[in-house]
Amino acid sequence: MKILVLGGGTSNEREVSLRSAKAVAIAARRAGFDVMEADHHDEPLILDKIGSDTIVFPILHGAYGEDGGIQTELEKRQLPFLGSASAASAKCWDKWQSLNTIRAAGVPIARSQLVDRENFKDSPLVKNPYVLKVRRGGSSIGVLVARNAQSIKNDEIAAIFNMEEPAILEEFVPGIEITVAILDDQPLPVVEIHPPQGKEFDYENKYNGQSQELSPPPNVSKEGQKKAQDLAIAAHKALGCRHLSRTDMIVKDDGGVFVFDVNTMPGLTDQSLYPKAAAVADMTMPQLVTKFAELVERDYNL
């Protein structure tokens, strides 16, 4: 069985996608697979050139990669591929839709509302610390964290609405930031995240190696870890995800856990949280990629 690793694309997460795809391709070759690599931006017709003996790993982050775009193209061609199908990908990409879906399934989320730049200032949520973020996006791009609402400048708020309007406004929930990766409907170990002192876990601090990702999480009880894993599975299933996902959460001081994002194609670079969680579960990158291939083969009866 051959593997086509698709990376790159045209989204604002292109560089991370290229790094993820390269890491996956290297691991797949080490695992003994016959691997092809392609930048979907440079080779948009690559899907028309492969045969039925090839499975596709669409390691594309951001728009088109995670919003159901590439998945729709793969489904049209009846090509077997890793990750969630187009409908689930589109639902997860739309954070407002995904949050409401998992809330209906009993998964706790922060108080939130959809706002435009006119009614934003009238929301009761802005009277306290809040988060304003674009409805569709990834890698913490388009996220404004207002720990002190009075210190936020108007142009910072306008920048979010200039990216997308309406946007999601939600209460800021203080606590310990964690993430739970799911592999084949099973949780991997919980990872606790500590960005550099005084900074947020934003796009830069996700990939510059300056954040601490700790597993087992030193500040989350075993009961809290089990609760987080159960919620990640519940969110994964409620959204119809397949093969893999990663759910980001906050653990409050009282032990309560809030979910605030579900990723259908999480980063797979050597700095990414998903491979780090797999490593804690004694799974090397070649073993992880082999498992990915096995899941595709199983679900497509290959």
VOPAGU-2260 file (C-alpha; in pm, 1 decimal, decimal comma):
REM VOPAGU-2260
SITE   aa  ch    i         X         Y         Z
SITE  MET   A    0       0,0       0,0       0,0
SITE  LYS   A    1     132,9     341,6    -101,4
SITE  ILE   A    2      82,8     658,3      99,5
SITE  LEU   A    3      45,0    1006,2     -46,8
SITE  VAL   A    4     126,1    1271,1     213,5
SITE  LEU   A    5     -34,6    1601,9     119,9
SITE  GLY   A    6     101,1    1915,0     285,2
SITE  GLY   A    7     124,5    2287,0     234,4
SITE  GLY   A    8    -185,7    2427,5      75,4
SITE  THR   A    9    -269,7    2796,1      72,1
SITE  SER   A   10    -399,9    2872,8     422,6
SITE  ASN   A   11    -227,8    3090,9     680,4
SITE  GLU   A   12    -113,7    2765,3     843,0
SITE  ARG   A   13      76,6    2657,5     533,1
SITE  GLU   A   14     423,0    2653,6     692,9
SITE  VAL   A   15     310,8    2439,1     985,6
SITE  SER   A   16     134,6    2206,9     743,3
SITE  LEU   A   17     455,1    2161,1     545,3
SITE  ARG   A   18     642,7    2076,8     864,1
SITE  SER   A   19     372,7    1835,6     978,5
SITE  ALA   A   20     361,1    1663,7     640,5
SITE  LYS   A   21     741,6    1628,6     631,3
SITE  ALA   A   22     744,5    1471,4     978,2
SITE  VAL   A   23     470,6    1226,9     876,1
SITE  ALA   A   24     645,7    1137,7     549,6
SITE  ILE   A   25     977,5    1071,2     724,7
SITE  ALA   A   26     805,0     853,1     984,1
SITE  ALA   A   27     611,6     662,2     717,1
SITE  ARG   A   28     931,3     582,7     528,6
SITE  ARG   A   29    1096,8     466,7     850,1
SITE  ALA   A   30     795,6     240,8     902,8
SITE  GLY   A   31     856,9      84,7     563,0
SITE  PHE   A   32     585,0     245,1     352,5
SITE  ASP   A   33     618,2     350,8     -10,8
SITE  VAL   A   34     566,4     725,9      32,0
SITE  MET   A   35     492,0    1009,0    -208,3
SITE  GLU   A   36     492,5    1371,5     -96,4
SITE  ALA   A   37     313,6    1665,4    -255,7
SITE  ASP   A   38     246,5    2027,6    -175,2
SITE  HIS   A   39    -117,8    2067,2    -267,1
SITE  HIS   A   40     -51,6    2428,6    -363,9
SITE  ASP   A   41     213,8    2328,6    -618,5
SITE  GLU   A   42      44,7    2010,9    -739,2
SITE  PRO   A   43    -332,2    2071,3    -726,2
SITE  LEU   A   44    -398,3    1789,1    -974,6
SITE  ILE   A   45    -205,9    1525,0    -780,0
SITE  LEU   A   46    -527,5    1349,5    -672,5
SITE  ASP   A   47    -608,2    1274,0   -1035,6
SITE  LYS   A   48    -274,0    1098,9   -1081,7
SITE  ILE   A   49    -288,1     836,8    -806,3
SITE  GLY   A   50    -443,0     492,7    -817,7
SITE  SER   A   51    -664,2     283,5    -593,6
SITE  ASP   A   52    -355,9     130,5    -431,6
SITE  THR   A   53    -276,7     462,5    -259,8
SITE  ILE   A   54    -413,5     600,4      64,6
SITE  VAL   A   55    -399,8     973,9     127,3
SITE  PHE   A   56    -281,7    1148,6     441,2
SITE  PRO   A   57    -418,1    1505,2     397,0
SITE  ILE   A   58    -189,8    1678,6     646,8
SITE  LEU   A   59    -335,1    2017,6     560,6
SITE  HIS   A   60    -407,3    2266,7     836,7
SITE  GLY   A   61    -639,8    2564,3     816,4
SITE  ALA   A   62    -884,8    2657,2     542,4
SITE  TYR   A   63    -944,0    2388,7     278,2
SITE  GLY   A   64    -743,1    2140,4     484,5
SITE  GLU   A   65    -967,7    2122,6     789,0
SITE  ASP   A   66   -1294,3    2276,4     668,5
SITE  GLY   A   67   -1407,4    1984,0     453,0
SITE  GLY   A   68   -1257,5    2115,9     129,1
SITE  ILE   A   69    -987,4    1857,2      63,3
SITE  GLN   A   70   -1207,9    1589,3     218,3
SITE  THR   A   71   -1480,8    1662,6     -37,2
SITE  GLU   A   72   -1229,1    1628,0    -320,1
SITE  LEU   A   73   -1109,3    1295,3    -183,6
SITE  GLU   A   74   -1464,4    1169,0    -141,4
SITE  LYS   A   75   -1555,7    1266,1    -498,2
SITE  ARG   A   76   -1266,9    1053,6    -621,4
SITE  GLN   A   77   -1349,3     771,8    -377,6
SITE  LEU   A   78    -994,9     781,4    -244,6
SITE  PRO   A   79    -926,1     636,2     100,5
SITE  PHE   A   80    -792,1     899,6     337,7
SITE  LEU   A   81    -692,1     966,3     695,6
SITE  GLY   A   82    -907,2    1180,3     919,9
SITE  SER   A   83   -1262,1    1301,4     949,6
SITE  ALA   A   84   -1499,5    1303,3     654,6
SITE  SER   A   85   -1607,5    1628,2     491,6
SITE  ALA   A   86   -1924,3    1683,3     697,9
SITE  ALA   A   87   -1752,0    1637,8    1033,5
SITE  SER   A   88   -1455,0    1847,1     922,4
SITE  ALA   A   89   -1682,3    2134,5     820,7
SITE  LYS   A   90   -1871,6    2115,9    1149,3
SITE  CYS   A   91   -1553,2    2125,4    1357,7
SITE  TRP   A   92   -1407,1    2408,3    1150,6
SITE  ASP   A   93   -1708,3    2623,0    1237,3
SITE  LYS   A   94   -1636,9    2677,4    1607,0
SITE  TRP   A   95   -1983,0    2816,5    1676,8
SITE  GLN   A   96   -2150,8    2510,7    1528,6
SITE  SER   A   97   -1910,5    2268,1    1695,3
SITE  LEU   A   98   -1945,2    2430,2    2037,8
SITE  ASN   A   99   -2322,6    2412,4    2020,4
SITE  THR   A  100   -2304,5    2051,6    1902,7
SITE  ILE   A  101   -2089,4    1935,3    2191,2
SITE  ARG   A  102   -2290,0    2139,9    2442,9
SITE  ALA   A  103   -2604,5    1958,7    2326,5
SITE  ALA   A  104   -2416,7    1634,1    2394,6
SITE  GLY   A  105   -2353,2    1738,6    2754,7
SITE  VAL   A  106   -1995,4    1863,3    2714,9
SITE  PRO   A  107   -1939,4    2176,5    2928,0
SITE  ILE   A  108   -1828,9    2490,1    2744,1
SITE  ALA   A  109   -1780,6    2850,3    2850,2
SITE  ARG   A  110   -2065,5    3101,3    2820,3
SITE  SER   A  111   -2049,6    3239,1    2470,7
SITE  GLN   A  112   -2235,9    3429,7    2203,4
SITE  LEU   A  113   -2198,6    3524,9    1839,3
SITE  VAL   A  114   -2137,3    3900,4    1807,3
SITE  ASP   A  115   -2065,3    4163,6    1545,5
SITE  ARG   A  116   -1869,5    4482,5    1608,8
SITE  GLU   A  117   -2191,5    4671,0    1686,6
SITE  ASN   A  118   -2340,8    4450,3    1956,2
SITE  PHE   A  119   -2004,4    4332,5    2094,1
SITE  LYS   A  120   -1971,9    4625,5    2331,7
SITE  ASP   A  121   -2323,2    4571,2    2469,6
SITE  SER   A  122   -2262,4    4210,3    2570,1
SITE  PRO   A  123   -2250,1    4141,5    2944,4
SITE  LEU   A  124   -1954,4    3912,0    2876,4
SITE  VAL   A  125   -1720,3    4207,3    2806,8
SITE  LYS   A  126   -1762,6    4334,7    3163,2
SITE  ASN   A  127   -1527,9    4059,8    3278,2
SITE  PRO   A  128   -1224,0    3889,7    3124,7
SITE  TYR   A  129   -1320,0    3746,7    2787,1
SITE  VAL   A  130   -1196,1    3582,3    2469,4
SITE  LEU   A  131   -1288,3    3712,3    2123,8
SITE  LYS   A  132   -1205,5    3479,2    1836,3
SITE  VAL   A  133   -1288,5    3419,9    1474,6
SITE  ARG   A  134   -1556,4    3163,6    1404,9
SITE  ARG   A  135   -1344,3    2966,8    1159,5
SITE  GLY   A  136    -973,3    2919,9    1209,0
SITE  GLY   A  137    -696,7    2722,2    1373,7
SITE  SER   A  138    -358,4    2736,3    1549,1
SITE  SER   A  139    -488,3    3017,0    1773,7
SITE  ILE   A  140    -482,9    3259,9    1480,0
SITE  GLY   A  141    -750,0    3525,7    1521,7
SITE  VAL   A  142    -781,8    3493,7    1898,9
SITE  LEU   A  143    -782,2    3789,2    2139,4
SITE  VAL   A  144    -750,1    3702,7    2509,8
SITE  ALA   A  145    -864,4    3991,7    2727,9
SITE  ARG   A  146    -756,1    3904,1    3080,7
SITE  ASN   A  147    -794,8    4273,6    3164,9
SITE  ALA   A  148   -1078,2    4402,2    2948,4
SITE  GLN   A  149    -991,4    4766,5    3019,3
SITE  SER   A  150    -642,7    4727,2    2873,1
SITE  ILE   A  151    -763,7    4605,5    2533,0
SITE  LYS   A  152    -736,0    4861,5    2253,6
SITE  ASN   A  153   -1008,3    4922,3    2000,5
SITE  ASP   A  154    -780,0    4832,6    1711,6
SITE  GLU   A  155    -714,5    4490,2    1867,9
SITE  ILE   A  156   -1088,2    4424,2    1873,8
SITE  ALA   A  157   -1132,0    4562,1    1522,6
SITE  ALA   A  158    -855,4    4331,1    1397,4
SITE  ILE   A  159   -1061,5    4025,5    1494,1
SITE  PHE   A  160   -1375,6    4154,3    1323,6
SITE  ASN   A  161   -1172,4    4247,7    1017,5
SITE  MET   A  162   -1071,2    3882,9     991,8
SITE  GLU   A  163   -1425,4    3753,9    1031,4
SITE  GLU   A  164   -1759,9    3896,6    1135,1
SITE  PRO   A  165   -1953,6    3789,1    1331,1
SITE  ALA   A  166   -1703,1    3646,5    1577,8
SITE  ILE   A  167   -1734,8    3437,4    1891,5
SITE  LEU   A  168   -1725,8    3609,4    2227,9
SITE  GLU   A  169   -1685,9    3386,8    2529,9
SITE  GLU   A  170   -1608,0    3425,5    2895,8
SITE  PHE   A  171   -1245,6    3381,7    2994,0
SITE  VAL   A  172   -1216,6    3073,2    3212,4
SITE  PRO   A  173    -904,4    3080,9    3431,2
SITE  GLY   A  174    -730,2    2755,4    3504,7
SITE  ILE   A  175    -484,2    2500,9    3374,1
SITE  GLU   A  176    -472,3    2461,6    2997,9
SITE  ILE   A  177    -465,2    2100,3    2881,4
SITE  THR   A  178    -521,8    1903,6    2564,1
SITE  VAL   A  179    -636,3    1547,4    2498,2
SITE  ALA   A  180    -553,9    1368,5    2174,7
SITE  ILE   A  181    -784,6    1095,6    2046,8
SITE  LEU   A  182    -659,0     802,8    1840,5
SITE  ASP   A  183    -924,1     564,9    1704,6
SITE  ASP   A  184   -1185,5     672,5    1961,7
SITE  GLN   A  185    -938,9     620,5    2247,5
SITE  PRO   A  186    -770,8     897,5    2448,8
SITE  LEU   A  187    -397,3     945,5    2465,1
SITE  PRO   A  188    -237,8    1082,8    2783,9
SITE  VAL   A  189    -337,7    1431,6    2894,0
SITE  VAL   A  190     -86,4    1707,8    2821,7
SITE  GLU   A  191     -63,4    2017,4    3042,8
SITE  ILE   A  192      41,4    2337,0    2867,3
SITE  HIS   A  193     245,5    2624,2    3009,4
SITE  PRO   A  194     319,4    2909,1    2766,3
SITE  PRO   A  195     610,2    3144,9    2840,9
SITE  GLN   A  196     557,0    3356,8    3150,6
SITE  GLY   A  197     303,9    3633,6    3087,9
SITE  LYS   A  198     217,5    3512,1    2737,6
SITE  GLU   A  199     -62,1    3315,9    2574,8
SITE  PHE   A  200     -38,8    2980,6    2396,4
SITE  ASP   A  201     -76,4    3155,2    2061,0
SITE  TYR   A  202      51,3    3064,4    1714,3
SITE  GLU   A  203     407,5    3175,2    1790,7
SITE  ASN   A  204     430,1    3000,8    2127,1
SITE  LYS   A  205     287,3    2678,2    1989,8
SITE  TYR   A  206     581,5    2626,8    1758,6
SITE  ASN   A  207     880,8    2817,3    1893,3
SITE  GLY   A  208     973,9    2556,8    2154,0
SITE  GLN   A  209     938,4    2801,2    2444,1
SITE  SER   A  210     617,9    2655,3    2590,1
SITE  GLN   A  211     622,4    2363,0    2830,8
SITE  GLU   A  212     405,9    2062,9    2750,3
SITE  LEU   A  213     396,4    1828,3    3047,2
SITE  SER   A  214     260,0    1475,1    3062,0
SITE  PRO   A  215     157,0    1335,1    3298,7
SITE  PRO   A  216      12,2    1676,6    3393,8
SITE  PRO   A  217     158,0    1769,0    3734,7
SITE  ASN   A  218    -129,1    1996,9    3834,5
SITE  VAL   A  219    -427,5    1784,2    3730,4
SITE  SER   A  220    -550,0    1498,7    3948,4
SITE  LYS   A  221    -596,6    1150,0    3808,5
SITE  GLU   A  222    -970,3    1202,9    3844,0
SITE  GLY   A  223    -942,5    1528,4    3650,1
SITE  GLN   A  224    -740,7    1359,1    3377,9
SITE  LYS   A  225   -1000,9    1084,3    3343,9
SITE  LYS   A  226   -1277,1    1346,0    3325,2
SITE  ALA   A  227   -1088,7    1534,5    3053,9
SITE  GLN   A  228   -1031,2    1216,6    2853,1
SITE  ASP   A  229   -1398,8    1124,6    2878,5
SITE  LEU   A  230   -1500,9    1471,0    2759,0
SITE  ALA   A  231   -1257,7    1453,6    2467,0
SITE  ILE   A  232   -1408,8    1122,2    2358,9
SITE  ALA   A  233   -1761,1    1264,8    2398,0
SITE  ALA   A  234   -1673,4    1567,9    2184,7
SITE  HIS   A  235   -1497,2    1351,7    1923,2
SITE  LYS   A  236   -1799,8    1127,0    1888,1
SITE  ALA   A  237   -2062,7    1404,3    1903,5
SITE  LEU   A  238   -1892,7    1579,9    1612,6
SITE  GLY   A  239   -1854,7    1260,2    1412,2
SITE  CYS   A  240   -1474,8    1275,3    1403,7
SITE  ARG   A  241   -1277,2     983,2    1264,9
SITE  HIS   A  242    -931,2     837,6    1328,6
SITE  LEU   A  243    -783,5    1132,2    1519,4
SITE  SER   A  244    -865,6    1461,1    1686,4
SITE  ARG   A  245    -732,7    1682,0    1963,1
SITE  THR   A  246    -951,5    1863,6    2214,4
SITE  ASP   A  247    -830,8    2171,6    2402,3
SITE  MET   A  248    -965,2    2238,2    2752,3
SITE  ILE   A  249    -930,3    2434,7    3072,9
SITE  VAL   A  250    -929,3    2274,3    3417,9
SITE  LYS   A  251   -1066,8    2515,3    3676,6
SITE  ASP   A  252    -946,0    2541,0    4035,5
SITE  ASP   A  253   -1259,4    2357,3    4152,5
SITE  GLY   A  254   -1185,5    2065,4    3919,3
SITE  GLY   A  255   -1442,0    2158,4    3657,9
SITE  VAL   A  256   -1335,9    2106,8    3295,5
SITE  PHE   A  257   -1443,2    2326,8    3003,4
SITE  VAL   A  258   -1388,4    2236,9    2637,9
SITE  PHE   A  259   -1313,2    2523,4    2399,7
SITE  ASP   A  260   -1190,6    2369,3    2073,7
SITE  VAL   A  261   -1175,2    2043,5    1878,0
SITE  ASN   A  262    -915,6    1997,4    1602,8
SITE  THR   A  263    -969,4    1738,6    1329,4
SITE  MET   A  264    -615,4    1753,9    1186,2
SITE  PRO   A  265    -388,5    1857,3    1472,3
SITE  GLY   A  266     -28,5    1954,3    1416,5
SITE  LEU   A  267     213,8    1664,7    1368,9
SITE  THR   A  268     547,7    1845,1    1380,2
SITE  ASP   A  269     815,9    1754,9    1632,4
SITE  GLN   A  270     687,9    2049,0    1840,9
SITE  SER   A  271     321,9    1946,2    1820,1
SITE  LEU   A  272     108,6    1822,7    2105,3
SITE  TYR   A  273     -38,9    1516,4    1933,9
SITE  PRO   A  274     293,2    1332,7    1873,9
SITE  LYS   A  275     406,6    1429,8    2224,2
SITE  ALA   A  276      96,4    1267,2    2374,1
SITE  ALA   A  277     157,4     957,2    2161,3
SITE  ALA   A  278     517,4     943,8    2282,3
SITE  VAL   A  279     401,2     941,4    2643,9
SITE  ALA   A  280     190,1     638,5    2547,2
SITE  ASP   A  281     514,8     474,1    2424,9
SITE  MET   A  282     424,2     521,5    2060,3
SITE  THR   A  283     698,4     642,2    1830,3
SITE  MET   A  284     619,8     855,3    1527,7
SITE  PRO   A  285     665,3     559,3    1285,3
SITE  GLN   A  286     433,4     352,2    1504,1
SITE  LEU   A  287     178,4     633,2    1509,8
SITE  VAL   A  288     184,7     669,3    1131,9
SITE  THR   A  289     152,0     291,8    1095,6
SITE  LYS   A  290    -157,2     306,2    1314,5
SITE  PHE   A  291    -296,3     585,0    1094,4
SITE  ALA   A  292    -251,1     364,1     788,5
SITE  GLU   A  293    -412,7      66,8     962,5
SITE  LEU   A  294    -717,5     275,4    1051,5
SITE  VAL   A  295    -763,4     387,4     690,0
SITE  GLU   A  296    -721,6      31,6     563,2
SITE  ARG   A  297    -975,8     -93,9     817,1
SITE  ASP   A  298   -1239,7     167,5     744,0
SITE  TYR   A  299   -1206,7     135,0     367,4
SITE  ASN   A  300   -1182,0    -245,8     373,9
SITE  LEU   A  301    -844,4    -240,0     200,3
